[in-house]
């Protein structure tokens, strides 16, 4: 019997679409296609300042979420 590999199409080539595609392919070995009317990452993180600091949101309700995001950036950097 031949294994069926799921094929997923993600509409939106921004940071969210790219992140979803990356982790689906990495963690679940699925075939992912990104589509976007403008292009893949045409204005990636346009609303972000591009500044990452682990303790930037300390003592705020967002501290644990912010640290998780920071750790994911480091994990991605270490994997390449």
Residue, then its C-alpha position, 0 to 999 in steps of 0.5 A: x500500500x502506498x502512503x498518502x502524503x497530505x498536500x496543503x495549500x496556504x493562502x498568504x505568504x506572510x510571516x504567519x503563512x510561512x511559519x505554518x508551512x515551515x512547521x507543517x513540513x518540518x514536524x509532519x512531513x507534509x507537502x505545502x504550497x504557499x500562495x500569495x497574490x503579491x509574492x512570498x514575504x513581500x512585506x514580511x514583518x512590516x509592522x515589526x520593528x525587527x528588534x528582538x530582546x528576551x527580556x523586552x516584555x518582562x513583568x508583563x502579561x505577555x512575558x511567557x509568550x514573548x520568551x517563547x517567540x524569542x526562543x523559537x527565533x533562536x531555534x530557527x537560527x540554530x537549525x540553519 
